[in-house]
Amino acid sequence: MVYLASGGFWLGLGQVVSSLSALALAIAFANLVPQETYGTYKYLLSLAALFAIFTLPGMNTAVARAVARGSEATVLAATKARVLWSFVGTLAAFAGAGYYFINGNMELAIALAIIGAMLPLFDTFTVYNGYLVGTRNFKKQSLFHLISQSVSIASLITALFLTDNVLILLLAYFIPLSLVRFFLYQKIAREIAPGEPDKETLTYGKHLSLINVLGAVVSNIDKILLWKFFGPTQVAIYTFALAIPEQMKGPLKGVGELAFPKFAAQSSEQICENMPSLWRKLTLYAGGLLILSLLYILAAPFIFQLLFPQYMESVIYSQVFMLASFALVGIIPMTIISAQKKLKEQYIFSIVQPILQTILFVIAIPLFGIWGAILARVIMRGLYILLTFGIFYLSFRK
């Protein structure tokens, strides 16, 4: 409980900062740029997320596990691997830029060239997060998050006041955040004594990144399909519908990060012994999320009228989507599975869940637009909790 109180305070502070930053940025986008500009911006960030698959994002989780077990030197090797692999994503982005250039769309061609150029710097140096989670230094992790968020939000909001040019907005997003992450990584790197990296961790990080490929695709394909079939304005309306409900993932991710080093240090037998208590806590947690969802559904019209009056169309979509938010309690069992390095179970989940979600999106979005995307997400949330708890139960049954 002492660990929960101390670590939870700092992680909670980080999530509050993240949520307030996202809210400030959403208000700025809603009131300072046209819906079409915002929709195109979100479309480009979705493409960037797909190219970022090649930067081995799963390496951060692997590093957290290694550091929790005493192998701090792995941080430096993991960062080098992420930077080298990121150039594959750069080539893919440049290929996309060439495609748009040949087809006469200079705006998207330049945008993808910017994304490709920034990939080796933008996300690769966030390995410091894995180090801080592994050392349970949640205070410094929250401080670093506060610094990076403040720089990024200040840069973007300043740019929004000056222009609605999507290329300048992309530069305002990528360049300051890349620089501050590189600076924070250097501070951590100087603390780490030279040593032999854990090669098993590097392999595990590549496995986790491969596991996350389909997840990254399904997290962004909805916006890409909406942009293709219905245009950037529909992407903007859909994005605002998800904005507040998706913020619930932040606190749950924070709880997962808090739990990760504890479960990484335990044996499977210890987890099985504590299973009855864990099930009770997860049930209470899901109940709390459901109550929070109902409160949001009642408040949503007033929130949008106050903060996003240009996006009142998004209210009904947001309310329906929020109904399924209680299913996010499944993040906790998946954190335990990851901490225990259960690769087979992670592969099963990471293949089945994204494939089902993608099938739903591909069928529903072209037919029903935003409603298709929302209903596909709601259906998948129900399947998500069944799949998550089923895998968890089978993994740790005595």
N, C-alpha and C positions, 0 to 999 in steps of 0.2 A: 504493500500500500504506500510506503514511503517512496519507493521507486516510481509508482504510478503518479503520485502527487507531484513529485519534483520534475520528472520527465514530461508528464502530461501537461504541466503548466507551460513549459517552453514550447512544446509542440502545439498546444492550444493557441498560444500567442502567435505562433507562426501562421496557423490556419486563419486566425482572425485577421491578421495583416493581409494574407492572400485573398480572403473573401472581400475585404474592404477595398483592396486594390482592384480586384476584378469588377466590383460594383462601380467604383469611380471611373474605370475605363469604359464600362458599358454605358454609363450615363453620358460620357463624352462622345462616344461613337453614335449613340442614339440622337444626340442633339446637335452634333457638329458636321456630320457627313451624310450624304444621301444613302438610302437603303442599298442602292445598286453598288456604290463604292464599298460599303461594309460587306456586302455579300461576296464581292470579288476578292476582298482582303481575306475573308474566312476561307474561301475556296483555295487561295494560294497557300495559306497556312496548312490546310489539309494536305495539299500536295507536298509541302515541306516535311510534314510528319511522315509521309510515306517514304520519301527519300532518306529520312533520318533513321529508318530501319537499319541501314547499313552501318550506323555508328555504334552498333552493339549496345543498345540501351540496357539490356539485361545485365551488363557487367557491373552496374552499380549495386544491384542486389547481391551478386556473387562476392563483391568486395566487402560489403557489410558483413556477410557471413565469415569471410576469411579474417577480417580484422577482429571480429568478436571472438575468434579462436586464436588470436595472437599473431597473425601473419600480416603485419602492416606494410611491409615492403611491396606487397602485391599491388598496392594503389598505383605506383609509378608504372609498373608493367601493364596494368589494365588501361591506364590512360594512353600509353603508347599504342596499344592494340586498337583502342577506339579511334584515335586520330588516323592511323593507317587505313583502317577499314572504311572510314568516312569518305575517302576519295572514290570509292565505288559509287556511293550516293551522289557525289559531285558529278561524276561522269554521266550518271543517269539523268540528273537535273539538266546538265548541258545538252544532252540528247533531246530532252523535252523542249528546251529553249530553241534548238535547231528546228524542231518540228513546227513550232509556232511561227518561227521566223520565215520558214518556207511557205507557210500558209498565210503570211501577211499580217499576223497579229503581233505587232512590235511590243505592245504593252506586256503581254504574257511572256513573250520571248525574253525581254529584259528582266522581268520578275523572276523567271526560273534561273536565269544566269546569276542573279543576286543570291538566290537560295543556294545554288550549287557552290558559289564562291564562299559562302558563310558556313556551310556544313562542317568542315574540319574544325571550326572554332566554336560554333554555337553551343552544342550540347555535350561535346566530348569531355570537357573539363569539369563537368558536374560529378565526376567520380568522388570529389571531396564529400558529397552527401553520403555516399556509401561508407566512407571512412568515419564520418561523424556519427552515423547511426551505429556502426560497429563498435565504436568506443563509448557509446551512450552519451556523447556530448551534445545533448539536445539543446542546451543553451546556445552554444556556438552555431549549431545548425540553424536555429531560429534567427540568430543575429545575421548570419550569412543570407538567409532567405529574405530578411527585412531589407538588407542592403541591395540585393539584386532586384527585388520587386520595386523598391523605391526608385532606383535608377531607370528601370524599364518603363514604369508607369509615367514618371515625370517626362521622360523623353517622348513617349507616344502622345501624351496629352498636349505637350508643347507643339508637336508636329500637327496635331488635329486642329489646334487653334490657327495654325498658319496655312494649312493646305488640306485639300481632300484628294491629292494625287496619291494613288495607291502605291506607286513605286517609292515615293518618299516615305510613306508610312511603313513600308517593308524595311527600308534602311533604318528608320528610327526605332524599329523593333529589334532587328538583328544586331546591329553594330554595338550599341551601348551594352546590351545584355551579354554579348560575347566577350567584350572587354572586361566587364566586371567579374564574370565567371572565371576568366583566365587569371585575373588578379587574385581572387579568393583561392583558386587552386594553388597558386604559387605560395601563398601563405601556409597552406596545409603541407605542401610538398617539402618545405623547409623544415618541418617538424619531424619528418619521417627519416629514420636512420637507414642507411643503405643495407641491403640484405638480399637474400634469394627469394624471388617471388614464388608463390604457390602455383605451380603449373596446373594443378587440378582445378584451382579456382578460375584460371583463365579459360579452361575448357568448359567449366560449368557456366561461366558468363556467356560464352558463345551459344551454349545450349539454351540458356534462358532467353537470349536475344532471338534465337530461331523460334522458340516457343511463342514469343510475343509478336512474330511477324503477322499472323492472321489477325491478332487482336488490334494491331496498329491499322491494318487495312479496314477492319470493320468499324473502327472508331472514326474513320474519315470518309468512308465510301458514301455515307448518306448525304453529306454536303456536296460531294462530287457529282452524285447522281441528280440531286436537286438542281445543281448549277447547270448540268447538261440538258435536263429535260424541261426545266421551268425557269431558269435564269437566276441572276444574282439576288434579285429582290426577295424571292422565296427563300433563298438561303439565309438572308438576313432575318426574316420573320421567324424562321425555324430556329436559328441560333439563339434569338432572344427568348423563345419559348423554353429552350433547354437551360438557359443561363443560370437561373437561381436554383432549380432542382439539381443541376449537376454540381453545384457548390457543396452539396451534402457529401460528395465523395472526398472532399478535402479533409474534414475532421475524421472520417473513417480511415483514410489513408494514414493520418497522423497516429491513430490508435494502432494501426498495423505496424508502423515504423517503431512505435514504442514497444510493441510486443515482440518484434522480430528477433532482437538479440537475446531476449530471454528464452524464447523457444529454440533458437539456434544452439544454445548452450545446454538444452535438456535432451534427454534420451526419449525415444518413442515410448518406453515403458513408463516414464514419469508423466508424459502427456496422457497416456491411457488411464493412469491412476487418478488424474485430476479431471477426467472427462465429465462426470456428473455435474460438478460445479461449473464447468465451462458451458455445458448445455443450458443450465439455468440462466447464466449471465447473458448468453446469446439470445435467449427468448425474451428477457427483459429489454435487451438492446433493440431488438426488432420491434417490440411494442412501443418503445420510446420514439423510434423512427416513424412509425405509423401515426402516432399522435402529432408529431411535428409536421407530417405531410398534410394531415387534415387541417391544421391551423394555417398552413400556407395556402391551401385551396381556398379557404375563406378570405384570406387577406390579399390574394393575387390581384384582383381588379383594382384595389386601392393602391397597391405597390406600383403597378404599371401606369396608372393614371398620374401618380406623383413623379415617378422617375423616368418612365419610357412612354410618354403619351403618344409618340409617333408609332408605337408598336402595340396598340391595343388589340390588334388581330391575333397577337401571340398568346393572349391570356388563356383562352379555352384549351389550346394545345398544351400550355404549360401546366394547367390544372390536371388534365388527364394524365400527362406523363408523371406528375408528382405522385399519383396514386400508387405507383409501383416502387417508390423509393425505399420502402422497408426492406426490399430484397437485397439492398447493399450490405446488409449484415454479413453476407457471404464473403466479404473481403477478409474477415478475420480467419475463418477456416483456411482460405487460400494462403494467407500469410504463414500459418503454421505449416502447411504442406511445403511451401517454399523454404522456410527456415530449416525444415528437416531434410531438405535436398531430395525430395521424392520426385525424381525426374519423370517416371512413367506416368504418374498421376497428373503432373503438370502438362505433359504432352497431350494426354487424353482431353483434359479440360480446354487447353489452348487450341486444339483442333476442332473439337465438337462444337463448342460455344460460338466461335467466330463463323464457322461454316453455316450453322443454323441462322445466325443473325444476318449474314450476307445474303442467304437465300431469301429471307423475309424482306430485306431491303430491295433486292433486285426485282422481286415480284410486286411488292406493294407501292414503292415510290413512283415508278412510271404510270401506274394505274390511278393512284389516289393522291399523289403529291405529298404535301406536308402531313396530311392525315395518315397516309401510308407509312411514313417514317415514324410517326409517333406511335401508332398501333403496333408496328413491328418492334419498337423498343419496349413497349409495355409487355407484349407477349414474351419477349426474350428475357425480361427481368424475372418473370415467373419461372421460365425454364432454367434461368441462371441459378436461382436459389435451390431448385431441385437437384441440379447437376452438381453444384458446389457441395451441398451437404451430403449428397450420395457418395461422392468421391471421398470426402473427409471421413465419413463413417466407415467405409470399406478400408480406408488406409490405416485407421487406428483401432479397429475392433480387436478385442482380445481373443 
